[in-house]
C-alpha cells in the first residue's frame, strides 16, 4: 500500500511537470518544499535552496525560474532576502492551480 502510494504520488508529480504552466510548476515546487519541511506552517519559514536545485524540482530552466520568482516577488506572493525565499501569500500561490 505504501509503495502504491509512492508510485501514485510520483505519477502525479510527473503529470504536473509535463502539463502545468511555468508559474504553476514553480508555485508547486515552493509549496511542496514548504509542506515537506514546514508542515506546521510556522509564521516565518525560509526556503534555502539553490536556484539550480529549485529549477530541477520545478522541471524548468534556471533562467526561467529566476524570472518567475521575480514575478512572484513583485506580485507580493514571496519575499527573497539574502537568497532565501519566504512564502508570504500561500493562498495566492495555491490559487494559481484554479
C-alpha positions in Angstrom: 0.0 0.0 0.0 2.9 2.3 0.8 4.7 1.6 -2.4 1.5 2.1 -4.4 1.0 5.5 -2.8 4.6 6.5 -3.6 4.2 5.4 -7.2 0.9 7.3 -7.5 2.5 10.4 -6.0 5.4 10.3 -8.4 3.0 9.8 -11.3 1.0 12.9 -10.3 4.2 14.8 -9.9 5.4 13.9 -13.4 2.0 14.8 -14.9 2.2 18.2 -13.3 5.7 18.7 -14.7 4.5 17.8 -18.1 1.3 19.8 -18.4 1.4 22.7 -16.0 2.4 26.2 -16.9 5.8 27.6 -15.8 4.1 29.6 -13.0 2.3 26.6 -11.7 5.4 24.5 -11.8 7.4 27.0 -9.7 4.5 27.5 -7.3 4.1 23.8 -6.9 7.8 23.3 -6.1 7.7 26.0 -3.5 4.6 24.7 -1.9 5.9 21.1 -1.9 9.1 22.2 -0.1 7.1 24.1 2.4 4.7 21.2 3.0 7.6 18.8 3.5 9.9 20.9 5.7 7.3 23.1 7.5 4.1 21.1 7.9 3.0 23.2 10.9 3.2 26.3 8.7 5.3 28.3 11.2 5.0 32.0 10.9 8.5 32.6 9.4 9.9 29.8 7.2 12.7 30.5 4.7 13.4 28.1 1.8 17.1 28.0 1.5 17.8 26.1 -1.8 20.0 26.9 -4.8 18.2 28.2 -7.8 19.6 25.3 -9.9 18.1 22.7 -7.5 14.8 24.5 -7.3 14.7 24.7 -11.1 15.3 21.0 -11.3 12.5 20.3 -8.9 10.2 22.6 -10.9 11.3 21.0 -14.2 12.4 24.3 -15.8 15.5 26.2 -16.8 17.2 28.2 -14.1 16.8 31.5 -16.0 13.0 30.8 -16.3 12.8 30.0 -12.6 14.6 33.2 -11.7 12.2 35.3 -13.8 9.2 33.6 -12.3 10.5 34.1 -8.8 11.0 37.8 -9.6 7.4 38.0 -10.9 6.1 36.3 -7.7 8.1 38.8 -5.6 6.6 41.8 -7.5 3.1 40.3 -7.0 3.8 40.0 -3.3 3.5 36.2 -3.1 7.0 35.6 -1.9 9.9 37.6 -0.4 13.5 37.0 -1.2 16.1 38.0 1.3 19.8 37.0 1.0 18.9 34.3 -1.4 16.3 32.7 0.9 12.7 32.5 -0.3 9.8 33.2 2.2 6.2 32.5 1.1 4.2 35.5 2.3 0.9 34.7 0.5 0.4 31.0 0.3 -3.2 31.3 -0.7 -2.3 33.3 -3.8 0.2 30.6 -4.8 -2.4 27.9 -4.3 -4.9 29.9 -6.4 -2.6 29.5 -9.4 -4.0 26.0 -9.7 -7.6 27.1 -10.0 
